[in-house]
Amino acid sequence: MRRTWMRTAVIAAFVLAFGCVTTSCFAQQTAERQILFVCEHGNVKSLMAASYFNQNIREFNLPYRAVARGSAPDSTTVPAAIVQGLGHDGIDVSTFQPAKVSASDIASPVRIILIGTSLPANLRVSSKARIEQWNDVPPASVDFEAARESLRKHVRELIVQLPRH
């Protein structure tokens, strides 16, 4: 009898947990905790920032996830030097394809970080999103190490500012 009750409890817990993962409650929570990084082309600075953010946020066990977009993408790939540099940091971006920031991208993030660019004029930002400008990041194509350190510093400061609940 006791074994049946425990088995039922375990199955119920699994179903509840699995149910939330597959339903919109999880998607909504995730969308509310999105950080959007935008640079001009969407395949260097915003990608580096989003990658470092996602790599570091795991240490804090916080419900945030970063996405990289471009205000005016001009390529469908990531430059080889960036793939190699991020690869040395344990981040594989070899299959990443840059995408232009869209209305759906800016509809739900809690933070929008513009790195040396602005949003296209046709996009309206929700009042929920806080917008920041990071205009002091050196070009990674000229000095990857300097860009890396600048972005890592910004990302660390951002993570410290985020609500913990």
ChimeraX commands (.cxc) that place a marker at each C-alpha (Angstrom):
marker #1 position 0.00,0.00,0.00 radius 0.5
marker #1 position 2.73,2.44,0.98 radius 0.5
marker #1 position 4.74,1.62,-2.15 radius 0.5
marker #1 position 1.71,2.37,-4.34 radius 0.5
marker #1 position 1.18,5.72,-2.61 radius 0.5
marker #1 position 4.84,6.70,-3.07 radius 0.5
marker #1 position 4.81,5.65,-6.72 radius 0.5
marker #1 position 1.66,7.74,-7.27 radius 0.5
marker #1 position 3.27,10.74,-5.55 radius 0.5
marker #1 position 6.41,10.46,-7.68 radius 0.5
marker #1 position 4.38,10.16,-10.88 radius 0.5
marker #1 position 2.22,13.14,-9.88 radius 0.5
marker #1 position 5.30,15.26,-9.15 radius 0.5
marker #1 position 6.79,14.30,-12.50 radius 0.5
marker #1 position 3.59,15.13,-14.36 radius 0.5
marker #1 position 3.30,18.51,-12.65 radius 0.5
marker #1 position 6.92,19.39,-13.38 radius 0.5
marker #1 position 6.77,18.09,-16.94 radius 0.5
marker #1 position 3.44,19.80,-17.53 radius 0.5
marker #1 position 4.86,23.19,-16.64 radius 0.5
marker #1 position 7.84,22.63,-18.92 radius 0.5
marker #1 position 5.63,21.87,-21.89 radius 0.5
marker #1 position 2.97,24.53,-21.32 radius 0.5
marker #1 position 2.89,28.24,-21.81 radius 0.5
marker #1 position 3.57,28.94,-18.10 radius 0.5
marker #1 position 7.24,28.11,-18.69 radius 0.5
marker #1 position 7.38,29.94,-22.03 radius 0.5
marker #1 position 5.82,33.02,-20.48 radius 0.5
marker #1 position 8.21,32.97,-17.53 radius 0.5
marker #1 position 11.17,32.56,-19.90 radius 0.5
marker #1 position 9.98,35.37,-22.16 radius 0.5
marker #1 position 9.59,37.68,-19.17 radius 0.5
marker #1 position 13.21,36.99,-18.25 radius 0.5
marker #1 position 14.84,37.52,-21.61 radius 0.5
marker #1 position 17.78,39.86,-22.13 radius 0.5
marker #1 position 18.13,41.13,-25.70 radius 0.5
marker #1 position 21.54,42.21,-26.98 radius 0.5
marker #1 position 21.58,44.18,-30.25 radius 0.5
marker #1 position 24.59,45.30,-32.28 radius 0.5
marker #1 position 24.72,46.49,-35.87 radius 0.5
marker #1 position 25.30,43.19,-37.64 radius 0.5
marker #1 position 24.19,40.75,-34.92 radius 0.5
marker #1 position 27.13,38.42,-35.35 radius 0.5
marker #1 position 29.92,39.89,-33.22 radius 0.5
marker #1 position 29.35,42.17,-30.21 radius 0.5
marker #1 position 25.77,41.17,-29.41 radius 0.5
marker #1 position 26.65,37.52,-29.98 radius 0.5
marker #1 position 29.69,37.78,-27.72 radius 0.5
marker #1 position 27.68,39.56,-25.00 radius 0.5
marker #1 position 24.79,37.08,-25.16 radius 0.5
marker #1 position 27.24,34.17,-25.10 radius 0.5
marker #1 position 29.12,35.48,-22.06 radius 0.5
marker #1 position 25.83,36.31,-20.34 radius 0.5
marker #1 position 24.40,32.81,-20.90 radius 0.5
marker #1 position 27.67,31.21,-19.82 radius 0.5
marker #1 position 27.87,33.25,-16.59 radius 0.5
marker #1 position 24.21,33.35,-15.57 radius 0.5
marker #1 position 24.26,29.59,-14.88 radius 0.5
marker #1 position 26.54,30.23,-11.88 radius 0.5
marker #1 position 23.82,32.37,-10.29 radius 0.5
marker #1 position 20.97,29.96,-11.05 radius 0.5
marker #1 position 18.77,32.84,-12.22 radius 0.5
marker #1 position 15.88,32.55,-14.73 radius 0.5
marker #1 position 17.38,34.72,-17.49 radius 0.5
marker #1 position 18.44,33.92,-21.03 radius 0.5
marker #1 position 20.13,36.21,-23.53 radius 0.5
marker #1 position 19.48,36.51,-27.25 radius 0.5
marker #1 position 21.65,38.26,-29.88 radius 0.5
marker #1 position 20.20,40.25,-32.76 radius 0.5
marker #1 position 21.37,42.83,-35.29 radius 0.5
marker #1 position 19.89,46.17,-36.28 radius 0.5
marker #1 position 21.19,45.70,-39.86 radius 0.5
marker #1 position 22.65,42.21,-40.38 radius 0.5
marker #1 position 24.82,41.88,-43.47 radius 0.5
marker #1 position 25.87,38.23,-43.21 radius 0.5
marker #1 position 24.47,34.80,-42.48 radius 0.5
marker #1 position 27.53,33.60,-40.58 radius 0.5
marker #1 position 29.86,34.55,-37.75 radius 0.5
marker #1 position 33.36,35.75,-38.66 radius 0.5
marker #1 position 35.97,33.01,-38.23 radius 0.5
marker #1 position 37.97,35.08,-35.73 radius 0.5
marker #1 position 34.91,35.41,-33.49 radius 0.5
marker #1 position 34.10,31.69,-33.75 radius 0.5
marker #1 position 37.70,30.94,-32.81 radius 0.5
marker #1 position 37.86,33.50,-29.98 radius 0.5
marker #1 position 34.60,32.35,-28.39 radius 0.5
marker #1 position 35.69,28.76,-28.93 radius 0.5
marker #1 position 38.70,29.44,-26.72 radius 0.5
marker #1 position 36.21,30.57,-24.06 radius 0.5
marker #1 position 34.30,27.29,-24.33 radius 0.5
marker #1 position 31.47,28.73,-26.43 radius 0.5
marker #1 position 30.54,27.21,-29.79 radius 0.5
marker #1 position 28.89,29.70,-32.14 radius 0.5
marker #1 position 29.88,27.97,-35.37 radius 0.5
marker #1 position 26.26,27.31,-36.37 radius 0.5
marker #1 position 24.84,30.66,-35.21 radius 0.5
marker #1 position 23.00,32.63,-37.89 radius 0.5
marker #1 position 22.51,36.35,-37.29 radius 0.5
marker #1 position 18.97,37.69,-37.43 radius 0.5
marker #1 position 17.52,41.17,-37.65 radius 0.5
marker #1 position 15.83,42.42,-34.50 radius 0.5
marker #1 position 12.07,42.24,-34.90 radius 0.5
marker #1 position 8.94,43.47,-33.15 radius 0.5
marker #1 position 8.54,40.08,-31.47 radius 0.5
marker #1 position 12.13,40.28,-30.16 radius 0.5
marker #1 position 11.47,43.56,-28.36 radius 0.5
marker #1 position 7.99,42.64,-27.12 radius 0.5
marker #1 position 9.01,40.84,-23.95 radius 0.5
marker #1 position 12.61,41.27,-22.77 radius 0.5
marker #1 position 13.23,42.76,-19.35 radius 0.5
marker #1 position 16.36,44.45,-20.65 radius 0.5
marker #1 position 17.48,45.57,-24.11 radius 0.5
marker #1 position 21.17,46.28,-24.49 radius 0.5
marker #1 position 22.14,48.27,-27.58 radius 0.5
marker #1 position 25.85,47.88,-28.32 radius 0.5
marker #1 position 27.04,50.70,-30.57 radius 0.5
marker #1 position 23.75,50.85,-32.47 radius 0.5
marker #1 position 20.11,51.83,-32.14 radius 0.5
marker #1 position 16.90,49.98,-32.83 radius 0.5
marker #1 position 15.39,50.34,-36.30 radius 0.5
marker #1 position 12.99,53.31,-36.36 radius 0.5
marker #1 position 9.97,51.13,-37.15 radius 0.5
marker #1 position 10.20,49.21,-33.84 radius 0.5
marker #1 position 8.36,50.34,-30.72 radius 0.5
marker #1 position 9.69,49.17,-27.38 radius 0.5
marker #1 position 7.40,47.97,-24.62 radius 0.5
marker #1 position 7.40,50.14,-21.53 radius 0.5
marker #1 position 8.41,47.04,-19.51 radius 0.5
marker #1 position 11.85,46.84,-21.07 radius 0.5
marker #1 position 14.73,48.87,-19.72 radius 0.5
marker #1 position 17.05,50.02,-22.51 radius 0.5
marker #1 position 20.79,50.49,-22.05 radius 0.5
marker #1 position 23.50,51.67,-24.42 radius 0.5
marker #1 position 26.99,50.17,-24.35 radius 0.5
marker #1 position 28.87,52.49,-26.68 radius 0.5
marker #1 position 32.35,51.93,-25.25 radius 0.5
marker #1 position 32.98,48.40,-26.57 radius 0.5
marker #1 position 35.98,48.30,-28.93 radius 0.5
marker #1 position 35.58,46.57,-32.30 radius 0.5
marker #1 position 36.25,42.86,-31.86 radius 0.5
marker #1 position 37.54,42.59,-35.42 radius 0.5
marker #1 position 40.37,44.97,-34.50 radius 0.5
marker #1 position 41.08,43.84,-30.91 radius 0.5
marker #1 position 39.20,40.74,-29.81 radius 0.5
marker #1 position 40.81,40.72,-26.35 radius 0.5
marker #1 position 39.79,44.33,-25.62 radius 0.5
marker #1 position 36.23,43.69,-26.84 radius 0.5
marker #1 position 36.08,40.48,-24.77 radius 0.5
marker #1 position 37.17,42.23,-21.57 radius 0.5
marker #1 position 34.82,45.18,-22.12 radius 0.5
marker #1 position 31.84,42.90,-22.77 radius 0.5
marker #1 position 32.65,40.60,-19.86 radius 0.5
marker #1 position 32.84,43.61,-17.53 radius 0.5
marker #1 position 29.50,44.94,-18.78 radius 0.5
marker #1 position 27.90,41.49,-18.48 radius 0.5
marker #1 position 29.15,41.03,-14.90 radius 0.5
marker #1 position 27.72,44.44,-13.95 radius 0.5
marker #1 position 24.41,43.59,-15.65 radius 0.5
marker #1 position 24.08,40.26,-13.83 radius 0.5
marker #1 position 24.65,41.97,-10.48 radius 0.5
marker #1 position 21.84,44.45,-11.26 radius 0.5
marker #1 position 19.23,41.85,-12.21 radius 0.5
marker #1 position 16.46,41.02,-9.74 radius 0.5
marker #1 position 17.09,37.75,-7.91 radius 0.5
marker #1 position 13.50,36.48,-7.89 radius 0.5
marker link #1:1,2 radius 0.2
marker link #1:2,3 radius 0.2
marker link #1:3,4 radius 0.2
marker link #1:4,5 radius 0.2
marker link #1:5,6 radius 0.2
marker link #1:6,7 radius 0.2
marker link #1:7,8 radius 0.2
marker link #1:8,9 radius 0.2
marker link #1:9,10 radius 0.2
marker link #1:10,11 radius 0.2
marker link #1:11,12 radius 0.2
marker link #1:12,13 radius 0.2
marker link #1:13,14 radius 0.2
marker link #1:14,15 radius 0.2
marker link #1:15,16 radius 0.2
marker link #1:16,17 radius 0.2
marker link #1:17,18 radius 0.2
marker link #1:18,19 radius 0.2
marker link #1:19,20 radius 0.2
marker link #1:20,21 radius 0.2
marker link #1:21,22 radius 0.2
marker link #1:22,23 radius 0.2
marker link #1:23,24 radius 0.2
marker link #1:24,25 radius 0.2
marker link #1:25,26 radius 0.2
marker link #1:26,27 radius 0.2
marker link #1:27,28 radius 0.2
marker link #1:28,29 radius 0.2
marker link #1:29,30 radius 0.2
marker link #1:30,31 radius 0.2
marker link #1:31,32 radius 0.2
marker link #1:32,33 radius 0.2
marker link #1:33,34 radius 0.2
marker link #1:34,35 radius 0.2
marker link #1:35,36 radius 0.2
marker link #1:36,37 radius 0.2
marker link #1:37,38 radius 0.2
marker link #1:38,39 radius 0.2
marker link #1:39,40 radius 0.2
marker link #1:40,41 radius 0.2
marker link #1:41,42 radius 0.2
marker link #1:42,43 radius 0.2
marker link #1:43,44 radius 0.2
marker link #1:44,45 radius 0.2
marker link #1:45,46 radius 0.2
marker link #1:46,47 radius 0.2
marker link #1:47,48 radius 0.2
marker link #1:48,49 radius 0.2
marker link #1:49,50 radius 0.2
marker link #1:50,51 radius 0.2
marker link #1:51,52 radius 0.2
marker link #1:52,53 radius 0.2
marker link #1:53,54 radius 0.2
marker link #1:54,55 radius 0.2
marker link #1:55,56 radius 0.2
marker link #1:56,57 radius 0.2
marker link #1:57,58 radius 0.2
marker link #1:58,59 radius 0.2
marker link #1:59,60 radius 0.2
marker link #1:60,61 radius 0.2
marker link #1:61,62 radius 0.2
marker link #1:62,63 radius 0.2
marker link #1:63,64 radius 0.2
marker link #1:64,65 radius 0.2
marker link #1:65,66 radius 0.2
marker link #1:66,67 radius 0.2
marker link #1:67,68 radius 0.2
marker link #1:68,69 radius 0.2
marker link #1:69,70 radius 0.2
marker link #1:70,71 radius 0.2
marker link #1:71,72 radius 0.2
marker link #1:72,73 radius 0.2
marker link #1:73,74 radius 0.2
marker link #1:74,75 radius 0.2
marker link #1:75,76 radius 0.2
marker link #1:76,77 radius 0.2
marker link #1:77,78 radius 0.2
marker link #1:78,79 radius 0.2
marker link #1:79,80 radius 0.2
marker link #1:80,81 radius 0.2
marker link #1:81,82 radius 0.2
marker link #1:82,83 radius 0.2
marker link #1:83,84 radius 0.2
marker link #1:84,85 radius 0.2
marker link #1:85,86 radius 0.2
marker link #1:86,87 radius 0.2
marker link #1:87,88 radius 0.2
marker link #1:88,89 radius 0.2
marker link #1:89,90 radius 0.2
marker link #1:90,91 radius 0.2
marker link #1:91,92 radius 0.2
marker link #1:92,93 radius 0.2
marker link #1:93,94 radius 0.2
marker link #1:94,95 radius 0.2
marker link #1:95,96 radius 0.2
marker link #1:96,97 radius 0.2
marker link #1:97,98 radius 0.2
marker link #1:98,99 radius 0.2
marker link #1:99,100 radius 0.2
marker link #1:100,101 radius 0.2
marker link #1:101,102 radius 0.2
marker link #1:102,103 radius 0.2
marker link #1:103,104 radius 0.2
marker link #1:104,105 radius 0.2
marker link #1:105,106 radius 0.2
marker link #1:106,107 radius 0.2
marker link #1:107,108 radius 0.2
marker link #1:108,109 radius 0.2
marker link #1:109,110 radius 0.2
marker link #1:110,111 radius 0.2
marker link #1:111,112 radius 0.2
marker link #1:112,113 radius 0.2
marker link #1:113,114 radius 0.2
marker link #1:114,115 radius 0.2
marker link #1:115,116 radius 0.2
marker link #1:116,117 radius 0.2
marker link #1:117,118 radius 0.2
marker link #1:118,119 radius 0.2
marker link #1:119,120 radius 0.2
marker link #1:120,121 radius 0.2
marker link #1:121,122 radius 0.2
marker link #1:122,123 radius 0.2
marker link #1:123,124 radius 0.2
marker link #1:124,125 radius 0.2
marker link #1:125,126 radius 0.2
marker link #1:126,127 radius 0.2
marker link #1:127,128 radius 0.2
marker link #1:128,129 radius 0.2
marker link #1:129,130 radius 0.2
marker link #1:130,131 radius 0.2
marker link #1:131,132 radius 0.2
marker link #1:132,133 radius 0.2
marker link #1:133,134 radius 0.2
marker link #1:134,135 radius 0.2
marker link #1:135,136 radius 0.2
marker link #1:136,137 radius 0.2
marker link #1:137,138 radius 0.2
marker link #1:138,139 radius 0.2
marker link #1:139,140 radius 0.2
marker link #1:140,141 radius 0.2
marker link #1:141,142 radius 0.2
marker link #1:142,143 radius 0.2
marker link #1:143,144 radius 0.2
marker link #1:144,145 radius 0.2
marker link #1:145,146 radius 0.2
marker link #1:146,147 radius 0.2
marker link #1:147,148 radius 0.2
marker link #1:148,149 radius 0.2
marker link #1:149,150 radius 0.2
marker link #1:150,151 radius 0.2
marker link #1:151,152 radius 0.2
marker link #1:152,153 radius 0.2
marker link #1:153,154 radius 0.2
marker link #1:154,155 radius 0.2
marker link #1:155,156 radius 0.2
marker link #1:156,157 radius 0.2
marker link #1:157,158 radius 0.2
marker link #1:158,159 radius 0.2
marker link #1:159,160 radius 0.2
marker link #1:160,161 radius 0.2
marker link #1:161,162 radius 0.2
marker link #1:162,163 radius 0.2
marker link #1:163,164 radius 0.2
marker link #1:164,165 radius 0.2
view
